[in-house]
Amino acid sequence: MVLPLVVWVAVVPWLLATATTMLWGISEEPDVPFLTFTTRLVLVPLLLVAEVIGVVAAFRRYGGLRSEFWPGAGLAFALLALFTVMGVGVTWGEWGVLLWIWALGSGYVFFVFVLGGMAWKKVFVRTSAP
């Protein structure tokens, strides 16, 4: 039940943001995949995997595993992604500002919100009980 959320919240937005950055042509050289997959940037989706599990556990604790709570879940995922980017950025020194700009400018946080909410809605579909 959590695996589709992990894929749609941690993996797909990361790939979309990387592709967006490459399509914008921010750099003259094709080093965007190198930066996003071999530097500290790769910590962001890895940490977000654990955070997805934490969000599901928190919603479960308070009886909130329902599809109509998708905006709250998407917002929780997006805020956690933003805070994770900020945390990793702080440890990265002067490159941290670049990470923050990349996360907001590439649409990464927006992708996490939208795709996380959509995945939440699909995973926790209300089933009809007799």
DOTOR-909524 format. One record per atom (N, C-alpha, C): residue number from 1; chain; residue in one letter; atom name; x, y, z. Coordinates in steps of 0.2 Angstrom, whole numbers, m for minus. Example, Ala and Ser with C-alpha at 12.3 -4.5 7.8 and 13.67 -1.06 7.14 Angstrom:
residues 2
+-----+--------+---------+-------+-------+-------+-------+
| num | cadena | residuo | atomo |    xx |    yy |    zz |
+-----+--------+---------+-------+-------+-------+-------+
|   1 |      A |       A |     N |    66 |   m28 |    39 |
|   1 |      A |       A |    CA |    62 |   m22 |    39 |
|   1 |      A |       A |     C |    66 |   m16 |    39 |
|   2 |      A |       S |     N |    64 |   m11 |    35 |
|   2 |      A |       S |    CA |    68 |    m5 |    36 |
|   2 |      A |       S |     C |    64 |     0 |    39 |
+-----+--------+---------+-------+-------+-------+-------+
end
This chain:
residues 130
+-----+--------+---------+-------+-------+-------+-------+
| num | cadena | residuo | atomo |    xx |    yy |    zz |
+-----+--------+---------+-------+-------+-------+-------+
|   1 |      A |       M |     N |     4 |    m6 |     0 |
|   1 |      A |       M |    CA |     0 |     0 |     0 |
|   1 |      A |       M |     C |     4 |     6 |     0 |
|   2 |      A |       V |     N |    10 |     6 |     3 |
|   2 |      A |       V |    CA |    14 |    12 |     4 |
|   2 |      A |       V |     C |    19 |    13 |    m3 |
|   3 |      A |       L |     N |    20 |     7 |    m6 |
|   3 |      A |       L |    CA |    25 |     7 |   m11 |
|   3 |      A |       L |     C |    23 |    12 |   m17 |
|   4 |      A |       P |     N |    17 |    12 |   m19 |
|   4 |      A |       P |    CA |    15 |    16 |   m25 |
|   4 |      A |       P |     C |    16 |    24 |   m22 |
|   5 |      A |       L |     N |    14 |    25 |   m16 |
|   5 |      A |       L |    CA |    15 |    32 |   m14 |
|   5 |      A |       L |     C |    23 |    34 |   m14 |
|   6 |      A |       V |     N |    27 |    29 |   m12 |
|   6 |      A |       V |    CA |    34 |    30 |   m12 |
|   6 |      A |       V |     C |    37 |    32 |   m19 |
|   7 |      A |       V |     N |    34 |    28 |   m24 |
|   7 |      A |       V |    CA |    36 |    29 |   m31 |
|   7 |      A |       V |     C |    34 |    36 |   m33 |
|   8 |      A |       W |     N |    27 |    37 |   m32 |
|   8 |      A |       W |    CA |    24 |    44 |   m35 |
|   8 |      A |       W |     C |    26 |    50 |   m31 |
|   9 |      A |       V |     N |    29 |    49 |   m25 |
|   9 |      A |       V |    CA |    31 |    55 |   m21 |
|   9 |      A |       V |     C |    38 |    56 |   m21 |
|  10 |      A |       A |     N |    42 |    51 |   m21 |
|  10 |      A |       A |    CA |    49 |    52 |   m20 |
|  10 |      A |       A |     C |    53 |    51 |   m27 |
|  11 |      A |       V |     N |    51 |    47 |   m31 |
|  11 |      A |       V |    CA |    54 |    45 |   m37 |
|  11 |      A |       V |     C |    52 |    49 |   m43 |
|  12 |      A |       V |     N |    46 |    49 |   m45 |
|  12 |      A |       V |    CA |    43 |    52 |   m51 |
|  12 |      A |       V |     C |    44 |    60 |   m51 |
|  13 |      A |       P |     N |    43 |    64 |   m45 |
|  13 |      A |       P |    CA |    44 |    71 |   m45 |
|  13 |      A |       P |     C |    52 |    72 |   m46 |
|  14 |      A |       W |     N |    56 |    68 |   m43 |
|  14 |      A |       W |    CA |    63 |    69 |   m44 |
|  14 |      A |       W |     C |    65 |    69 |   m52 |
|  15 |      A |       L |     N |    62 |    64 |   m55 |
|  15 |      A |       L |    CA |    64 |    63 |   m62 |
|  15 |      A |       L |     C |    61 |    68 |   m66 |
|  16 |      A |       L |     N |    55 |    70 |   m65 |
|  16 |      A |       L |    CA |    52 |    76 |   m68 |
|  16 |      A |       L |     C |    56 |    83 |   m67 |
|  17 |      A |       A |     N |    58 |    84 |   m61 |
|  17 |      A |       A |    CA |    62 |    90 |   m60 |
|  17 |      A |       A |     C |    68 |    90 |   m64 |
|  18 |      A |       T |     N |    71 |    84 |   m64 |
|  18 |      A |       T |    CA |    78 |    83 |   m68 |
|  18 |      A |       T |     C |    77 |    84 |   m75 |
|  19 |      A |       A |     N |    71 |    81 |   m78 |
|  19 |      A |       A |    CA |    70 |    82 |   m85 |
|  19 |      A |       A |     C |    68 |    90 |   m86 |
|  20 |      A |       T |     N |    64 |    93 |   m82 |
|  20 |      A |       T |    CA |    63 |   100 |   m83 |
|  20 |      A |       T |     C |    69 |   104 |   m83 |
|  21 |      A |       T |     N |    73 |   103 |   m78 |
|  21 |      A |       T |    CA |    80 |   107 |   m78 |
|  21 |      A |       T |     C |    84 |   106 |   m85 |
|  22 |      A |       M |     N |    84 |    99 |   m87 |
|  22 |      A |       M |    CA |    87 |    98 |   m93 |
|  22 |      A |       M |     C |    84 |   102 |   m99 |
|  23 |      A |       L |     N |    77 |   102 |   m99 |
|  23 |      A |       L |    CA |    74 |   105 |  m105 |
|  23 |      A |       L |     C |    74 |   112 |  m105 |
|  24 |      A |       W |     N |    75 |   115 |   m99 |
|  24 |      A |       W |    CA |    76 |   122 |   m99 |
|  24 |      A |       W |     C |    83 |   125 |  m101 |
|  25 |      A |       G |     N |    87 |   120 |  m102 |
|  25 |      A |       G |    CA |    94 |   121 |  m104 |
|  25 |      A |       G |     C |    98 |   126 |   m99 |
|  26 |      A |       I |     N |    97 |   125 |   m93 |
|  26 |      A |       I |    CA |   100 |   130 |   m88 |
|  26 |      A |       I |     C |   108 |   129 |   m89 |
|  27 |      A |       S |     N |   111 |   124 |   m91 |
|  27 |      A |       S |    CA |   118 |   123 |   m91 |
|  27 |      A |       S |     C |   119 |   121 |   m99 |
|  28 |      A |       E |     N |   125 |   123 |  m101 |
|  28 |      A |       E |    CA |   127 |   122 |  m108 |
|  28 |      A |       E |     C |   129 |   115 |  m109 |
|  29 |      A |       E |     N |   131 |   112 |  m103 |
|  29 |      A |       E |    CA |   134 |   105 |  m104 |
|  29 |      A |       E |     C |   128 |   100 |  m101 |
|  30 |      A |       P |     N |   128 |    94 |  m103 |
|  30 |      A |       P |    CA |   123 |    89 |  m100 |
|  30 |      A |       P |     C |   125 |    87 |   m93 |
|  31 |      A |       D |     N |   126 |    91 |   m89 |
|  31 |      A |       D |    CA |   128 |    89 |   m82 |
|  31 |      A |       D |     C |   123 |    89 |   m77 |
|  32 |      A |       V |     N |   117 |    90 |   m79 |
|  32 |      A |       V |    CA |   111 |    90 |   m74 |
|  32 |      A |       V |     C |   110 |    83 |   m71 |
|  33 |      A |       P |     N |   110 |    78 |   m75 |
|  33 |      A |       P |    CA |   109 |    71 |   m72 |
|  33 |      A |       P |     C |   115 |    69 |   m68 |
|  34 |      A |       F |     N |   121 |    72 |   m69 |
|  34 |      A |       F |    CA |   127 |    70 |   m65 |
|  34 |      A |       F |     C |   125 |    74 |   m58 |
|  35 |      A |       L |     N |   123 |    80 |   m58 |
|  35 |      A |       L |    CA |   122 |    84 |   m52 |
|  35 |      A |       L |     C |   116 |    81 |   m48 |
|  36 |      A |       T |     N |   111 |    79 |   m51 |
|  36 |      A |       T |    CA |   105 |    76 |   m47 |
|  36 |      A |       T |     C |   106 |    69 |   m45 |
|  37 |      A |       F |     N |   110 |    65 |   m48 |
|  37 |      A |       F |    CA |   111 |    58 |   m46 |
|  37 |      A |       F |     C |   117 |    56 |   m43 |
|  38 |      A |       T |     N |   122 |    61 |   m42 |
|  38 |      A |       T |    CA |   129 |    59 |   m39 |
|  38 |      A |       T |     C |   131 |    64 |   m34 |
|  39 |      A |       T |     N |   127 |    69 |   m32 |
|  39 |      A |       T |    CA |   130 |    73 |   m27 |
|  39 |      A |       T |     C |   125 |    73 |   m21 |
|  40 |      A |       R |     N |   125 |    77 |   m17 |
|  40 |      A |       R |    CA |   121 |    77 |   m11 |
|  40 |      A |       R |     C |   113 |    78 |   m13 |
|  41 |      A |       L |     N |   112 |    80 |   m19 |
|  41 |      A |       L |    CA |   105 |    81 |   m21 |
|  41 |      A |       L |     C |   101 |    74 |   m21 |
|  42 |      A |       V |     N |   105 |    68 |   m21 |
|  42 |      A |       V |    CA |   102 |    62 |   m21 |
|  42 |      A |       V |     C |    99 |    60 |   m14 |
|  43 |      A |       L |     N |   101 |    64 |    m9 |
|  43 |      A |       L |    CA |    99 |    62 |    m3 |
|  43 |      A |       L |     C |    91 |    64 |    m2 |
|  44 |      A |       V |     N |    89 |    69 |    m6 |
|  44 |      A |       V |    CA |    83 |    72 |    m5 |
|  44 |      A |       V |     C |    77 |    67 |    m6 |
|  45 |      A |       P |     N |    77 |    63 |   m12 |
|  45 |      A |       P |    CA |    72 |    58 |   m13 |
|  45 |      A |       P |     C |    73 |    52 |    m8 |
|  46 |      A |       L |     N |    79 |    50 |    m6 |
|  46 |      A |       L |    CA |    80 |    45 |    m2 |
|  46 |      A |       L |     C |    77 |    46 |     5 |
|  47 |      A |       L |     N |    78 |    53 |     8 |
|  47 |      A |       L |    CA |    75 |    54 |    14 |
|  47 |      A |       L |     C |    68 |    55 |    13 |
|  48 |      A |       L |     N |    65 |    57 |     8 |
|  48 |      A |       L |    CA |    58 |    58 |     7 |
|  48 |      A |       L |     C |    55 |    51 |     7 |
|  49 |      A |       V |     N |    58 |    46 |     5 |
|  49 |      A |       V |    CA |    55 |    39 |     6 |
|  49 |      A |       V |     C |    53 |    38 |    13 |
|  50 |      A |       A |     N |    58 |    39 |    18 |
|  50 |      A |       A |    CA |    56 |    38 |    25 |
|  50 |      A |       A |     C |    50 |    43 |    27 |
|  51 |      A |       E |     N |    50 |    49 |    24 |
|  51 |      A |       E |    CA |    45 |    54 |    26 |
|  51 |      A |       E |     C |    38 |    51 |    24 |
|  52 |      A |       V |     N |    38 |    48 |    18 |
|  52 |      A |       V |    CA |    32 |    46 |    16 |
|  52 |      A |       V |     C |    29 |    41 |    20 |
|  53 |      A |       I |     N |    33 |    36 |    23 |
|  53 |      A |       I |    CA |    31 |    31 |    28 |
|  53 |      A |       I |     C |    28 |    35 |    34 |
|  54 |      A |       G |     N |    32 |    40 |    36 |
|  54 |      A |       G |    CA |    30 |    44 |    42 |
|  54 |      A |       G |     C |    23 |    47 |    41 |
|  55 |      A |       V |     N |    22 |    50 |    35 |
|  55 |      A |       V |    CA |    15 |    53 |    34 |
|  55 |      A |       V |     C |    10 |    48 |    34 |
|  56 |      A |       V |     N |    11 |    42 |    31 |
|  56 |      A |       V |    CA |     6 |    37 |    31 |
|  56 |      A |       V |     C |     4 |    35 |    38 |
|  57 |      A |       A |     N |     9 |    34 |    42 |
|  57 |      A |       A |    CA |     9 |    32 |    49 |
|  57 |      A |       A |     C |     5 |    37 |    53 |
|  58 |      A |       A |     N |     6 |    44 |    52 |
|  58 |      A |       A |    CA |     3 |    49 |    56 |
|  58 |      A |       A |     C |    m4 |    49 |    54 |
|  59 |      A |       F |     N |    m6 |    49 |    47 |
|  59 |      A |       F |    CA |   m13 |    49 |    45 |
|  59 |      A |       F |     C |   m17 |    43 |    48 |
|  60 |      A |       R |     N |   m13 |    37 |    48 |
|  60 |      A |       R |    CA |   m16 |    31 |    50 |
|  60 |      A |       R |     C |   m18 |    32 |    58 |
|  61 |      A |       R |     N |   m14 |    35 |    62 |
|  61 |      A |       R |    CA |   m15 |    36 |    69 |
|  61 |      A |       R |     C |   m21 |    39 |    70 |
|  62 |      A |       Y |     N |   m22 |    44 |    66 |
|  62 |      A |       Y |    CA |   m28 |    49 |    67 |
|  62 |      A |       Y |     C |   m34 |    47 |    63 |
|  63 |      A |       G |     N |   m34 |    41 |    60 |
|  63 |      A |       G |    CA |   m40 |    39 |    56 |
|  63 |      A |       G |     C |   m41 |    43 |    49 |
|  64 |      A |       G |     N |   m35 |    45 |    46 |
|  64 |      A |       G |    CA |   m36 |    49 |    41 |
|  64 |      A |       G |     C |   m34 |    46 |    34 |
|  65 |      A |       L |     N |   m34 |    39 |    34 |
|  65 |      A |       L |    CA |   m32 |    36 |    27 |
|  65 |      A |       L |     C |   m38 |    36 |    23 |
|  66 |      A |       R |     N |   m40 |    41 |    21 |
|  66 |      A |       R |    CA |   m46 |    42 |    16 |
|  66 |      A |       R |     C |   m44 |    46 |    10 |
|  67 |      A |       S |     N |   m47 |    44 |     4 |
|  67 |      A |       S |    CA |   m45 |    48 |    m2 |
|  67 |      A |       S |     C |   m47 |    55 |    m2 |
|  68 |      A |       E |     N |   m52 |    57 |     2 |
|  68 |      A |       E |    CA |   m53 |    64 |     2 |
|  68 |      A |       E |     C |   m48 |    69 |     6 |
|  69 |      A |       F |     N |   m44 |    66 |     9 |
|  69 |      A |       F |    CA |   m38 |    70 |    13 |
|  69 |      A |       F |     C |   m32 |    71 |     8 |
|  70 |      A |       W |     N |   m33 |    70 |     1 |
|  70 |      A |       W |    CA |   m27 |    71 |    m3 |
|  70 |      A |       W |     C |   m24 |    77 |    m3 |
|  71 |      A |       P |     N |   m28 |    83 |    m2 |
|  71 |      A |       P |    CA |   m24 |    89 |    m2 |
|  71 |      A |       P |     C |   m20 |    90 |     4 |
|  72 |      A |       G |     N |   m22 |    88 |    10 |
|  72 |      A |       G |    CA |   m18 |    88 |    16 |
|  72 |      A |       G |     C |   m12 |    83 |    15 |
|  73 |      A |       A |     N |   m13 |    77 |    12 |
|  73 |      A |       A |    CA |    m7 |    73 |    11 |
|  73 |      A |       A |     C |    m2 |    76 |     6 |
|  74 |      A |       G |     N |    m5 |    79 |     1 |
|  74 |      A |       G |    CA |     0 |    82 |    m4 |
|  74 |      A |       G |     C |     4 |    88 |    m1 |
|  75 |      A |       L |     N |     0 |    92 |     3 |
|  75 |      A |       L |    CA |     4 |    97 |     7 |
|  75 |      A |       L |     C |     9 |    95 |    11 |
|  76 |      A |       A |     N |     7 |    89 |    15 |
|  76 |      A |       A |    CA |    12 |    87 |    20 |
|  76 |      A |       A |     C |    18 |    84 |    16 |
|  77 |      A |       F |     N |    17 |    81 |    10 |
|  77 |      A |       F |    CA |    23 |    78 |     6 |
|  77 |      A |       F |     C |    27 |    84 |     4 |
|  78 |      A |       A |     N |    24 |    89 |     1 |
|  78 |      A |       A |    CA |    27 |    95 |    m2 |
|  78 |      A |       A |     C |    31 |    99 |     4 |
|  79 |      A |       L |     N |    28 |   100 |    10 |
|  79 |      A |       L |    CA |    32 |   103 |    15 |
|  79 |      A |       L |     C |    38 |    99 |    17 |
|  80 |      A |       L |     N |    37 |    93 |    18 |
|  80 |      A |       L |    CA |    42 |    88 |    20 |
|  80 |      A |       L |     C |    48 |    89 |    15 |
|  81 |      A |       A |     N |    46 |    89 |     8 |
|  81 |      A |       A |    CA |    51 |    89 |     3 |
|  81 |      A |       A |     C |    55 |    96 |     3 |
|  82 |      A |       L |     N |    51 |   101 |     5 |
|  82 |      A |       L |    CA |    54 |   108 |     5 |
|  82 |      A |       L |     C |    59 |   108 |    11 |
|  83 |      A |       F |     N |    57 |   105 |    17 |
|  83 |      A |       F |    CA |    61 |   105 |    23 |
|  83 |      A |       F |     C |    67 |   101 |    22 |
|  84 |      A |       T |     N |    66 |    95 |    18 |
|  84 |      A |       T |    CA |    72 |    91 |    17 |
|  84 |      A |       T |     C |    77 |    94 |    12 |
|  85 |      A |       V |     N |    74 |    98 |     7 |
|  85 |      A |       V |    CA |    79 |   102 |     3 |
|  85 |      A |       V |     C |    83 |   107 |     7 |
|  86 |      A |       M |     N |    79 |   110 |    12 |
|  86 |      A |       M |    CA |    83 |   115 |    16 |
|  86 |      A |       M |     C |    88 |   112 |    20 |
|  87 |      A |       G |     N |    86 |   106 |    23 |
|  87 |      A |       G |    CA |    91 |   103 |    27 |
|  87 |      A |       G |     C |    97 |   101 |    24 |
|  88 |      A |       V |     N |    96 |    97 |    18 |
|  88 |      A |       V |    CA |   102 |    95 |    14 |
|  88 |      A |       V |     C |   106 |   101 |    11 |
|  89 |      A |       G |     N |   102 |   107 |    10 |
|  89 |      A |       G |    CA |   106 |   113 |     7 |
|  89 |      A |       G |     C |   110 |   116 |    13 |
|  90 |      A |       V |     N |   108 |   116 |    19 |
|  90 |      A |       V |    CA |   112 |   118 |    24 |
|  90 |      A |       V |     C |   118 |   115 |    25 |
|  91 |      A |       T |     N |   118 |   108 |    24 |
|  91 |      A |       T |    CA |   124 |   104 |    25 |
|  91 |      A |       T |     C |   129 |   105 |    19 |
|  92 |      A |       W |     N |   127 |   108 |    14 |
|  92 |      A |       W |    CA |   130 |   108 |     7 |
|  92 |      A |       W |     C |   134 |   115 |     7 |
|  93 |      A |       G |     N |   134 |   119 |    11 |
|  93 |      A |       G |    CA |   138 |   125 |    11 |
|  93 |      A |       G |     C |   135 |   130 |     6 |
|  94 |      A |       E |     N |   139 |   133 |     2 |
|  94 |      A |       E |    CA |   137 |   138 |    m3 |
|  94 |      A |       E |     C |   133 |   135 |    m9 |
|  95 |      A |       W |     N |   133 |   128 |   m10 |
|  95 |      A |       W |    CA |   129 |   125 |   m15 |
|  95 |      A |       W |     C |   122 |   124 |   m13 |
|  96 |      A |       G |     N |   121 |   125 |    m6 |
|  96 |      A |       G |    CA |   114 |   124 |    m3 |
|  96 |      A |       G |     C |   109 |   129 |    m6 |
|  97 |      A |       V |     N |   111 |   135 |    m8 |
|  97 |      A |       V |    CA |   107 |   140 |   m11 |
|  97 |      A |       V |     C |   105 |   138 |   m18 |
|  98 |      A |       L |     N |   109 |   135 |   m21 |
|  98 |      A |       L |    CA |   108 |   132 |   m28 |
|  98 |      A |       L |     C |   103 |   127 |   m28 |
|  99 |      A |       L |     N |   103 |   123 |   m22 |
|  99 |      A |       L |    CA |    99 |   117 |   m22 |
|  99 |      A |       L |     C |    92 |   120 |   m20 |
| 100 |      A |       W |     N |    91 |   125 |   m16 |
| 100 |      A |       W |    CA |    85 |   128 |   m15 |
| 100 |      A |       W |     C |    81 |   131 |   m21 |
| 101 |      A |       I |     N |    86 |   135 |   m25 |
| 101 |      A |       I |    CA |    83 |   138 |   m31 |
| 101 |      A |       I |     C |    81 |   132 |   m36 |
| 102 |      A |       W |     N |    85 |   127 |   m36 |
| 102 |      A |       W |    CA |    83 |   121 |   m41 |
| 102 |      A |       W |     C |    77 |   118 |   m39 |
| 103 |      A |       A |     N |    76 |   117 |   m32 |
| 103 |      A |       A |    CA |    70 |   114 |   m30 |
| 103 |      A |       A |     C |    63 |   118 |   m31 |
| 104 |      A |       L |     N |    64 |   124 |   m31 |
| 104 |      A |       L |    CA |    58 |   128 |   m32 |
| 104 |      A |       L |     C |    57 |   130 |   m39 |
| 105 |      A |       G |     N |    63 |   131 |   m43 |
| 105 |      A |       G |    CA |    63 |   133 |   m50 |
| 105 |      A |       G |     C |    61 |   128 |   m55 |
| 106 |      A |       S |     N |    63 |   122 |   m53 |
| 106 |      A |       S |    CA |    62 |   116 |   m57 |
| 106 |      A |       S |     C |    55 |   113 |   m56 |
| 107 |      A |       G |     N |    51 |   115 |   m51 |
| 107 |      A |       G |    CA |    45 |   113 |   m50 |
| 107 |      A |       G |     C |    45 |   107 |   m45 |
| 108 |      A |       Y |     N |    50 |   105 |   m42 |
| 108 |      A |       Y |    CA |    51 |    99 |   m38 |
| 108 |      A |       Y |     C |    46 |    99 |   m33 |
| 109 |      A |       V |     N |    45 |   104 |   m29 |
| 109 |      A |       V |    CA |    40 |   104 |   m23 |
| 109 |      A |       V |     C |    33 |   104 |   m26 |
| 110 |      A |       F |     N |    32 |   107 |   m31 |
| 110 |      A |       F |    CA |    25 |   107 |   m34 |
| 110 |      A |       F |     C |    24 |   100 |   m37 |
| 111 |      A |       F |     N |    28 |    97 |   m40 |
| 111 |      A |       F |    CA |    27 |    90 |   m42 |
| 111 |      A |       F |     C |    26 |    85 |   m37 |
| 112 |      A |       V |     N |    29 |    86 |   m31 |
| 112 |      A |       V |    CA |    28 |    82 |   m25 |
| 112 |      A |       V |     C |    21 |    83 |   m23 |
| 113 |      A |       F |     N |    19 |    89 |   m22 |
| 113 |      A |       F |    CA |    12 |    91 |   m20 |
| 113 |      A |       F |     C |     7 |    88 |   m24 |
| 114 |      A |       V |     N |     7 |    89 |   m31 |
| 114 |      A |       V |    CA |     2 |    86 |   m36 |
| 114 |      A |       V |     C |     2 |    79 |   m36 |
| 115 |      A |       L |     N |     8 |    76 |   m37 |
| 115 |      A |       L |    CA |     8 |    69 |   m38 |
| 115 |      A |       L |     C |     7 |    65 |   m32 |
| 116 |      A |       G |     N |     9 |    68 |   m26 |
| 116 |      A |       G |    CA |     8 |    65 |   m20 |
| 116 |      A |       G |     C |     1 |    65 |   m18 |
| 117 |      A |       G |     N |    m3 |    70 |   m19 |
| 117 |      A |       G |    CA |   m10 |    71 |   m18 |
| 117 |      A |       G |     C |   m14 |    66 |   m23 |
| 118 |      A |       M |     N |   m12 |    66 |   m29 |
| 118 |      A |       M |    CA |   m15 |    61 |   m34 |
| 118 |      A |       M |     C |   m14 |    54 |   m32 |
| 119 |      A |       A |     N |    m8 |    52 |   m30 |
| 119 |      A |       A |    CA |    m6 |    45 |   m28 |
| 119 |      A |       A |     C |   m10 |    43 |   m21 |
| 120 |      A |       W |     N |   m11 |    48 |   m17 |
| 120 |      A |       W |    CA |   m15 |    47 |   m11 |
| 120 |      A |       W |     C |   m22 |    45 |   m12 |
| 121 |      A |       K |     N |   m25 |    49 |   m17 |
| 121 |      A |       K |    CA |   m32 |    48 |   m19 |
| 121 |      A |       K |     C |   m33 |    42 |   m22 |
| 122 |      A |       K |     N |   m28 |    39 |   m26 |
| 122 |      A |       K |    CA |   m29 |    33 |   m29 |
| 122 |      A |       K |     C |   m27 |    27 |   m25 |
| 123 |      A |       V |     N |   m22 |    28 |   m20 |
| 123 |      A |       V |    CA |   m21 |    22 |   m16 |
| 123 |      A |       V |     C |   m26 |    21 |   m10 |
| 124 |      A |       F |     N |   m29 |    26 |    m8 |
| 124 |      A |       F |    CA |   m34 |    26 |    m2 |
| 124 |      A |       F |     C |   m41 |    27 |    m5 |
| 125 |      A |       V |     N |   m43 |    23 |   m10 |
| 125 |      A |       V |    CA |   m49 |    24 |   m13 |
| 125 |      A |       V |     C |   m54 |    21 |    m8 |
| 126 |      A |       R |     N |   m60 |    25 |    m7 |
| 126 |      A |       R |    CA |   m65 |    22 |    m2 |
| 126 |      A |       R |     C |   m68 |    16 |    m5 |
| 127 |      A |       T |     N |   m68 |    11 |    m1 |
| 127 |      A |       T |    CA |   m71 |     4 |    m3 |
| 127 |      A |       T |     C |   m78 |     4 |     0 |
| 128 |      A |       S |     N |   m83 |     1 |    m4 |
| 128 |      A |       S |    CA |   m90 |     1 |    m1 |
| 128 |      A |       S |     C |   m90 |    m5 |     4 |
| 129 |      A |       A |     N |   m92 |    m4 |    10 |
| 129 |      A |       A |    CA |   m93 |   m10 |    14 |
| 129 |      A |       A |     C |  m100 |   m11 |    15 |
| 130 |      A |       P |     N |  m102 |   m18 |    15 |
| 130 |      A |       P |    CA |  m109 |   m19 |    16 |
| 130 |      A |       P |     C |  m112 |   m18 |    22 |
+-----+--------+---------+-------+-------+-------+-------+
end
